[in-house]
Amino acid sequence: MANLFTPLTIRNITFRNRIAVSPMCQYSAEDGYTNDWHLVHLGSRAVGGAGLVIAEATAVCPEGRITPDDIGIWKDEHIQGLQRIATFIKAEGAIPGIQLAHAGRKASHQSPWKGGNVILADEPNGWQTVAPSAIPFTSEEPAPLALDEAGIQKVISDFKAAAERALEAGFEVIELHGAHGYLLHEFMSPLSNQRTDKYGGSFENRVRLLLEITDEVRKVWPEEYPLFVRISATDWTEGGWTEQDSIELSKILVTKGVDLIDCSTGGNVPNAKIPVGPLYQLPFAESIKREAGILTGAVGMITTAEQADNIISAEKADLVLLARELLRDPHFPLRAAQQLGYEVSWPPQYDRAKPYRVL
């Protein structure tokens, strides 16, 4: 039986344990370029013992950024900074991953600590947002531009080019961001997609963009490297995307070369009634794993070593993705191993002191 510190092999990549650093936007870039903050933020979690470190939502095009301060991968000049991060993560024994993203109608906003408000297209640092349909996220925001066929093809090409740059930068896992109300999720949900062409209407049409992107990414992403997809397993809103939709989508994705579904929820409509609490999203990871026959990642208010270990031991998911807990303690994996009684390797710089042995 696997536990939290059992290695996990997907394709030709072996993760030293089942703990992953979930993508966390830092809103600290300029023109998409990473800097020392991103290196230290991600690198410290690799030093702390995580098995997989996934860089934050990385925009595949300038208009795909949530804010002007997001990191990007839309031009070759971004590769050098990203490569520095991937190289350090790998040197510390973790696997470097990157989440490729397009924010859709939720783009062109201020960073949270700058107010988080929408930036209009004609304002400094703003741009025209795009979406499957001209439906704003809230009534206070301007409507996005509904993508035409050429715009959709550009999105597909942007994801493919971003995957090629991710490979050159040294990442060994790609996660496609199809969750949280961003562009791919917007296409999937009938609440945000009211198109009447081949990208709207039926379930098959609404998932078409994600599937086409997956196909194109797999053409350039090596067979030996894993491909993940993050989804919002439910909109938590009547008439929206459902758990059963997620199961059916996952069954298709496994045939397209996707290896793991990262199971989050919500984000596509404001004021959804979400029953937030410890492990509240775990049932979706468990049902998708069971019904679709694919590896899953559990995320959301997993805060203790015991919770994380039980998820893996009970075979409810194959990976646990932590965010806030790893902000509180970048060395959570080392501490968790000590608490649970597992032996793990320490960075040699820390090994002599072994500070967690006094806990």
Kinemage of the C-alpha trace (Angstrom):
@kinemage 1
@onewidth
@group {chain A} dominant
@subgroup {mainchain}
@vectorlist {calphas} color= white
{ca met a 1} P 0.000 0.000 0.000
{ca ala a 2} L 1.329 3.420 -0.954
{ca asn a 3} L 1.809 6.205 1.558
{ca leu a 4} L 2.658 9.889 1.329
{ca phe a 5} L 6.370 9.149 0.937
{ca thr a 6} L 6.104 6.315 -1.565
{ca pro a 7} L 7.700 7.381 -4.865
{ca leu a 8} L 5.303 7.793 -7.793
{ca thr a 9} L 6.387 7.009 -11.349
{ca ile a 10} L 4.433 8.484 -14.257
{ca arg a 11} L 5.820 7.633 -17.674
{ca asn a 12} L 9.609 7.983 -17.254
{ca ile a 13} L 9.471 10.481 -14.396
{ca thr a 14} L 9.672 9.411 -10.745
{ca phe a 15} L 8.517 11.779 -8.014
{ca arg a 16} L 10.260 11.146 -4.703
{ca asn a 17} L 6.987 11.439 -2.801
{ca arg a 18} L 3.307 12.288 -3.320
{ca ile a 19} L 3.533 15.951 -2.235
{ca ala a 20} L 3.253 18.599 -4.955
{ca val a 21} L 3.536 22.358 -4.749
{ca ser a 22} L 0.309 23.655 -6.246
{ca pro a 23} L 0.632 26.572 -8.685
{ca met a 24} L 0.404 29.836 -6.728
{ca cys a 25} L 0.271 33.183 -8.512
{ca gln a 26} L 2.853 35.584 -7.093
{ca tyr a 27} L 2.008 38.694 -9.153
{ca ser a 28} L 5.665 39.691 -9.070
{ca ala a 29} L 6.800 39.694 -12.714
{ca glu a 30} L 7.398 42.461 -15.223
{ca asp a 31} L 6.508 41.799 -18.871
{ca gly a 32} L 6.228 38.122 -18.005
{ca tyr a 33} L 9.825 37.734 -16.820
{ca thr a 34} L 10.602 35.706 -13.705
{ca asn a 35} L 13.023 37.108 -11.146
{ca asp a 36} L 14.706 36.222 -7.844
{ca trp a 37} L 11.378 36.154 -6.011
{ca his a 38} L 10.115 33.311 -8.183
{ca leu a 39} L 13.411 31.424 -7.838
{ca val a 40} L 13.390 31.647 -4.054
{ca his a 41} L 9.649 31.001 -3.709
{ca leu a 42} L 9.730 27.827 -5.821
{ca gly a 43} L 13.247 26.758 -4.958
{ca ser a 44} L 12.626 26.840 -1.216
{ca arg a 45} L 9.789 24.341 -1.621
{ca ala a 46} L 12.115 22.006 -3.516
{ca val a 47} L 14.658 22.339 -0.696
{ca gly a 48} L 11.801 21.626 1.719
{ca gly a 49} L 11.255 18.177 0.253
{ca ala a 50} L 8.312 18.380 -2.163
{ca gly a 51} L 8.256 15.759 -4.897
{ca leu a 52} L 6.861 18.077 -7.580
{ca val a 53} L 7.094 21.864 -7.763
{ca ile a 54} L 4.684 23.479 -10.246
{ca ala a 55} L 5.332 27.059 -11.291
{ca glu a 56} L 2.364 29.392 -11.133
{ca ala a 57} L -0.180 29.974 -13.902
{ca thr a 58} L 2.107 31.012 -16.750
{ca ala a 59} L 0.482 32.989 -19.525
{ca val a 60} L 0.758 31.595 -23.043
{ca cys a 61} L 0.122 35.070 -24.503
{ca pro a 62} L 0.124 38.625 -23.101
{ca glu a 63} L -3.685 38.861 -23.132
{ca gly a 64} L -3.835 35.571 -21.225
{ca arg a 65} L -2.441 37.104 -18.038
{ca ile a 66} L -4.679 37.602 -15.027
{ca thr a 67} L -2.705 40.746 -14.192
{ca pro a 68} L 0.158 42.696 -15.768
{ca asp a 69} L 2.336 41.145 -13.034
{ca asp a 70} L 1.912 37.481 -14.081
{ca ile a 71} L 4.795 35.426 -15.402
{ca gly a 72} L 4.675 34.460 -19.062
{ca ile a 73} L 6.022 32.051 -21.627
{ca trp a 74} L 4.857 33.719 -24.829
{ca lys a 75} L 8.306 34.651 -26.127
{ca asp a 76} L 11.690 32.966 -26.268
{ca glu a 77} L 13.230 35.613 -24.041
{ca his a 78} L 11.236 34.197 -21.108
{ca ile a 79} L 13.041 30.852 -21.323
{ca gln a 80} L 16.285 31.837 -19.597
{ca gly a 81} L 14.649 32.910 -16.332
{ca leu a 82} L 12.365 29.892 -16.274
{ca gln a 83} L 15.317 27.616 -17.000
{ca arg a 84} L 17.157 28.939 -13.965
{ca ile a 85} L 14.195 27.966 -11.789
{ca ala a 86} L 13.703 24.522 -13.336
{ca thr a 87} L 17.399 23.735 -13.020
{ca phe a 88} L 17.471 24.628 -9.323
{ca ile a 89} L 14.317 22.622 -8.546
{ca lys a 90} L 15.754 19.548 -10.225
{ca ala a 91} L 19.115 19.937 -8.508
{ca glu a 92} L 17.306 19.770 -5.157
{ca gly a 93} L 15.673 16.431 -5.990
{ca ala a 94} L 12.200 17.645 -6.993
{ca ile a 95} L 10.585 17.484 -10.419
{ca pro a 96} L 10.043 20.887 -12.069
{ca gly a 97} L 6.556 21.478 -13.473
{ca ile a 98} L 4.798 24.435 -15.038
{ca gln a 99} L 1.130 25.356 -15.427
{ca leu a 100} L 0.224 26.822 -18.821
{ca ala a 101} L -2.719 29.195 -18.659
{ca his a 102} L -4.964 31.728 -20.372
{ca ala a 103} L -7.161 33.835 -18.107
{ca gly a 104} L -9.904 34.550 -20.665
{ca arg a 105} L -12.549 36.959 -19.399
{ca lys a 106} L -10.871 37.090 -15.962
{ca ala a 107} L -7.768 38.758 -17.413
{ca ser a 108} L -6.672 42.413 -17.272
{ca his a 109} L -7.065 42.953 -13.524
{ca gln a 110} L -4.902 44.619 -10.933
{ca ser a 111} L -2.895 42.378 -8.649
{ca pro a 112} L -4.722 41.621 -5.384
{ca trp a 113} L -2.679 44.007 -3.219
{ca lys a 114} L -3.195 46.758 -5.783
{ca gly a 115} L -6.962 46.452 -5.422
{ca gly a 116} L -7.760 43.574 -7.753
{ca asn a 117} L -10.028 45.714 -9.917
{ca val a 118} L -10.553 45.299 -13.634
{ca ile a 119} L -8.245 47.351 -15.858
{ca leu a 120} L -10.153 48.621 -18.870
{ca ala a 121} L -8.719 48.037 -22.322
{ca asp a 122} L -8.043 51.747 -22.884
{ca glu a 123} L -6.347 52.243 -19.508
{ca pro a 124} L -2.607 51.903 -18.868
{ca asn a 125} L -1.569 48.237 -18.508
{ca gly a 126} L -5.021 47.065 -19.645
{ca trp a 127} L -6.100 45.057 -22.666
{ca gln a 128} L -9.151 43.588 -24.366
{ca thr a 129} L -10.224 40.351 -22.740
{ca val a 130} L -11.516 37.374 -24.733
{ca ala a 131} L -13.857 34.500 -23.975
{ca pro a 132} L -16.070 31.925 -25.698
{ca ser a 133} L -19.013 34.336 -25.485
{ca ala a 134} L -19.405 38.036 -24.751
{ca ile a 135} L -20.520 37.409 -21.166
{ca pro a 136} L -18.679 39.308 -18.400
{ca phe a 137} L -17.678 37.560 -15.190
{ca thr a 138} L -19.641 40.118 -13.163
{ca ser a 139} L -22.193 42.727 -14.189
{ca glu a 140} L -19.763 45.471 -13.146
{ca glu a 141} L -17.134 44.374 -15.664
{ca pro a 142} L -17.042 45.037 -19.415
{ca ala a 143} L -17.999 42.203 -21.719
{ca pro a 144} L -15.130 40.214 -23.205
{ca leu a 145} L -14.704 39.785 -26.937
{ca ala a 146} L -16.113 36.467 -28.182
{ca leu a 147} L -13.320 34.609 -29.940
{ca asp a 148} L -13.755 33.933 -33.637
{ca glu a 149} L -12.276 30.907 -35.412
{ca ala a 150} L -8.965 32.678 -36.018
{ca gly a 151} L -8.778 33.681 -32.364
{ca ile a 152} L -9.405 30.115 -31.244
{ca gln a 153} L -6.686 28.812 -33.547
{ca lys a 154} L -4.288 31.380 -32.094
{ca val a 155} L -5.050 30.147 -28.578
{ca ile a 156} L -4.274 26.580 -29.653
{ca ser a 157} L -1.024 27.684 -31.305
{ca asp a 158} L -0.061 29.714 -28.235
{ca phe a 159} L -0.420 26.698 -25.933
{ca lys a 160} L 1.607 24.535 -28.303
{ca ala a 161} L 4.404 27.101 -28.570
{ca ala a 162} L 4.386 27.532 -24.795
{ca ala a 163} L 4.834 23.771 -24.364
{ca glu a 164} L 7.856 23.864 -26.658
{ca arg a 165} L 9.374 26.681 -24.599
{ca ala a 166} L 8.612 24.820 -21.365
{ca leu a 167} L 10.555 21.851 -22.692
{ca glu a 168} L 13.508 24.034 -23.650
{ca ala a 169} L 13.427 25.591 -20.178
{ca gly a 170} L 13.848 22.163 -18.582
{ca phe a 171} L 10.414 21.454 -17.123
{ca glu a 172} L 9.387 17.803 -16.942
{ca val a 173} L 5.675 18.167 -16.186
{ca ile a 174} L 3.143 20.407 -17.906
{ca glu a 175} L -0.240 21.156 -16.376
{ca leu a 176} L -2.898 22.699 -18.610
{ca his a 177} L -5.065 25.089 -16.614
{ca gly a 178} L -8.686 24.208 -17.310
{ca ala a 179} L -10.088 25.409 -13.992
{ca his a 180} L -11.138 28.423 -11.910
{ca gly a 181} L -13.143 30.241 -14.560
{ca tyr a 182} L -10.230 30.890 -16.882
{ca leu a 183} L -10.473 30.474 -20.644
{ca leu a 184} L -10.554 26.687 -21.022
{ca his a 185} L -13.038 26.359 -18.168
{ca glu a 186} L -15.131 29.127 -19.716
{ca phe a 187} L -15.448 27.064 -22.882
{ca met a 188} L -16.369 23.933 -20.925
{ca ser a 189} L -19.151 25.440 -18.818
{ca pro a 190} L -22.579 26.239 -20.290
{ca leu a 191} L -22.767 29.170 -17.870
{ca ser a 192} L -20.069 31.011 -19.810
{ca asn a 193} L -20.271 29.381 -23.231
{ca gln a 194} L -23.349 30.215 -25.318
{ca arg a 195} L -21.766 29.643 -28.722
{ca thr a 196} L -23.689 27.990 -31.545
{ca asp a 197} L -20.701 26.791 -33.576
{ca lys a 198} L -18.604 23.640 -33.111
{ca tyr a 199} L -17.143 25.053 -29.877
{ca gly a 200} L -20.475 25.534 -28.116
{ca gly a 201} L -23.731 23.843 -27.250
{ca ser a 202} L -23.194 20.141 -26.591
{ca phe a 203} L -20.745 18.684 -24.108
{ca glu a 204} L -18.636 17.406 -26.998
{ca asn a 205} L -18.426 20.890 -28.501
{ca arg a 206} L -17.699 22.673 -25.228
{ca val a 207} L -14.716 20.433 -24.417
{ca arg a 208} L -13.382 20.612 -27.970
{ca leu a 209} L -10.916 23.446 -27.335
{ca leu a 210} L -9.278 21.686 -24.395
{ca leu a 211} L -9.027 18.454 -26.386
{ca glu a 212} L -7.524 20.199 -29.408
{ca ile a 213} L -4.972 21.946 -27.196
{ca thr a 214} L -4.149 18.630 -25.533
{ca asp a 215} L -3.572 17.011 -28.922
{ca glu a 216} L -1.272 19.819 -30.071
{ca val a 217} L 0.683 19.924 -26.813
{ca arg a 218} L 1.191 16.159 -26.908
{ca lys a 219} L 2.714 16.503 -30.394
{ca val a 220} L 5.603 18.522 -28.963
{ca trp a 221} L 5.721 17.293 -25.348
{ca pro a 222} L 7.957 14.204 -25.064
{ca glu a 223} L 6.286 10.828 -24.664
{ca glu a 224} L 8.367 10.186 -21.566
{ca tyr a 225} L 7.097 13.316 -19.753
{ca pro a 226} L 3.787 13.554 -17.854
{ca leu a 227} L 0.925 15.821 -18.871
{ca phe a 228} L -1.586 16.978 -16.242
{ca val a 229} L -4.838 18.895 -16.595
{ca arg a 230} L -6.334 20.961 -13.783
{ca ile a 231} L -10.110 21.175 -13.877
{ca ser a 232} L -12.840 22.641 -11.740
{ca ala a 233} L -14.778 19.450 -11.144
{ca thr a 234} L -18.003 21.392 -10.533
{ca asp a 235} L -19.251 24.958 -10.914
{ca trp a 236} L -21.233 24.567 -7.676
{ca thr a 237} L -24.066 26.252 -9.601
{ca glu a 238} L -27.240 24.880 -11.160
{ca gly a 239} L -26.964 24.579 -14.920
{ca gly a 240} L -23.183 24.634 -14.847
{ca trp a 241} L -20.350 22.150 -15.251
{ca thr a 242} L -20.908 19.041 -13.122
{ca glu a 243} L -19.036 16.200 -11.483
{ca gln a 244} L -20.391 13.804 -14.092
{ca asp a 245} L -19.127 16.107 -16.843
{ca ser a 246} L -15.706 15.938 -15.203
{ca ile a 247} L -15.768 12.151 -15.149
{ca glu a 248} L -16.728 11.974 -18.825
{ca leu a 249} L -14.072 14.529 -19.782
{ca ser a 250} L -11.433 12.616 -17.830
{ca lys a 251} L -12.306 9.413 -19.669
{ca ile a 252} L -11.547 11.225 -22.930
{ca leu a 253} L -8.401 12.924 -21.667
{ca val a 254} L -6.815 9.627 -20.652
{ca thr a 255} L -7.072 8.535 -24.299
{ca lys a 256} L -5.351 11.774 -25.350
{ca gly a 257} L -2.211 11.158 -23.345
{ca val a 258} L -3.163 12.984 -20.167
{ca asp a 259} L -1.747 11.264 -17.101
{ca leu a 260} L -3.349 13.016 -14.110
{ca ile a 261} L -6.374 15.183 -13.373
{ca asp a 262} L -5.745 17.884 -10.776
{ca cys a 263} L -9.169 18.208 -9.154
{ca ser a 264} L -10.122 21.687 -8.005
{ca thr a 265} L -13.596 23.276 -8.167
{ca gly a 266} L -15.456 26.528 -8.778
{ca gly a 267} L -14.293 29.918 -9.972
{ca asn a 268} L -16.414 30.366 -13.092
{ca val a 269} L -19.272 32.365 -11.598
{ca pro a 270} L -19.331 34.782 -8.663
{ca asn a 271} L -21.292 34.005 -5.510
{ca ala a 272} L -21.370 30.242 -6.026
{ca lys a 273} L -22.324 28.470 -2.798
{ca ile a 274} L -19.215 26.427 -2.075
{ca pro a 275} L -19.129 24.282 1.092
{ca val a 276} L -15.557 25.174 1.965
{ca gly a 277} L -13.949 23.066 4.665
{ca pro a 278} L -11.146 20.576 5.235
{ca leu a 279} L -10.846 18.139 2.308
{ca tyr a 280} L -13.994 19.542 0.674
{ca gln a 281} L -12.709 18.844 -2.844
{ca leu a 282} L -11.349 15.367 -2.132
{ca pro a 283} L -14.549 13.494 -3.146
{ca phe a 284} L -14.104 14.730 -6.718
{ca ala a 285} L -10.561 13.396 -6.952
{ca glu a 286} L -11.782 10.088 -5.564
{ca ser a 287} L -14.750 9.725 -7.941
{ca ile a 288} L -12.775 10.748 -11.048
{ca lys a 289} L -9.983 8.323 -10.135
{ca arg a 290} L -12.484 5.508 -9.643
{ca glu a 291} L -14.859 6.189 -12.541
{ca ala a 292} L -12.438 7.432 -15.206
{ca gly a 293} L -9.506 5.163 -14.455
{ca ile a 294} L -6.949 7.974 -14.327
{ca leu a 295} L -4.528 9.256 -11.712
{ca thr a 296} L -5.824 12.226 -9.735
{ca gly a 297} L -4.481 14.978 -7.544
{ca ala a 298} L -6.314 16.190 -4.461
{ca val a 299} L -6.232 19.859 -3.518
{ca gly a 300} L -7.958 22.229 -1.123
{ca met a 301} L -7.524 22.743 2.633
{ca ile a 302} L -5.184 19.804 3.118
{ca thr a 303} L -3.238 21.116 6.093
{ca thr a 304} L -1.837 18.205 8.117
{ca ala a 305} L 0.526 15.329 7.502
{ca glu a 306} L -2.121 12.885 8.658
{ca gln a 307} L -4.702 14.193 6.169
{ca ala a 308} L -2.262 13.982 3.288
{ca asp a 309} L -1.035 10.516 4.231
{ca asn a 310} L -4.566 9.185 4.649
{ca ile a 311} L -5.558 10.421 1.181
{ca ile a 312} L -2.783 8.383 -0.405
{ca ser a 313} L -3.083 5.354 1.885
{ca ala a 314} L -6.838 5.116 1.282
{ca glu a 315} L -6.232 5.399 -2.484
{ca lys a 316} L -8.533 8.389 -2.798
{ca ala a 317} L -5.958 10.229 -4.930
{ca asp a 318} L -2.425 9.673 -6.152
{ca leu a 319} L -0.938 13.085 -5.392
{ca val a 320} L -1.709 15.829 -2.878
{ca leu a 321} L -1.201 19.405 -4.022
{ca leu a 322} L -0.577 21.919 -1.266
{ca ala a 323} L -0.590 25.705 -1.453
{ca arg a 324} L -1.356 27.650 1.735
{ca glu a 325} L 0.211 25.020 3.983
{ca leu a 326} L 3.427 25.302 1.990
{ca leu a 327} L 3.271 29.082 2.336
{ca arg a 328} L 3.085 28.620 6.083
{ca asp a 329} L 5.892 26.067 6.066
{ca pro a 330} L 8.054 25.552 2.961
{ca his a 331} L 9.561 22.519 4.728
{ca phe a 332} L 6.212 20.801 5.337
{ca pro a 333} L 7.371 17.562 3.617
{ca leu a 334} L 10.390 17.211 5.927
{ca arg a 335} L 8.253 17.932 8.979
{ca ala a 336} L 5.516 15.561 7.780
{ca ala a 337} L 8.013 12.744 7.322
{ca gln a 338} L 9.246 13.219 10.880
{ca gln a 339} L 5.703 13.303 12.285
{ca leu a 340} L 4.649 10.204 10.384
{ca gly a 341} L 7.820 8.246 11.091
{ca tyr a 342} L 9.133 8.035 7.532
{ca glu a 343} L 12.812 8.312 6.652
{ca val a 344} L 13.585 10.815 3.895
{ca ser a 345} L 16.728 12.397 2.545
{ca trp a 346} L 17.615 15.874 3.763
{ca pro a 347} L 19.533 18.494 1.812
{ca pro a 348} L 23.183 17.956 2.820
{ca gln a 349} L 23.376 21.570 3.955
{ca tyr a 350} L 20.720 20.786 6.592
{ca asp a 351} L 21.423 17.131 7.296
{ca arg a 352} L 23.824 17.550 10.201
{ca ala a 353} L 21.426 19.735 12.213
{ca lys a 354} L 18.173 17.876 11.443
{ca pro a 355} L 16.104 20.556 13.223
{ca tyr a 356} L 12.778 18.748 12.908
{ca arg a 357} L 13.965 15.856 15.061
{ca val a 358} L 13.255 17.964 18.136
{ca leu a 359} L 9.541 18.315 17.322
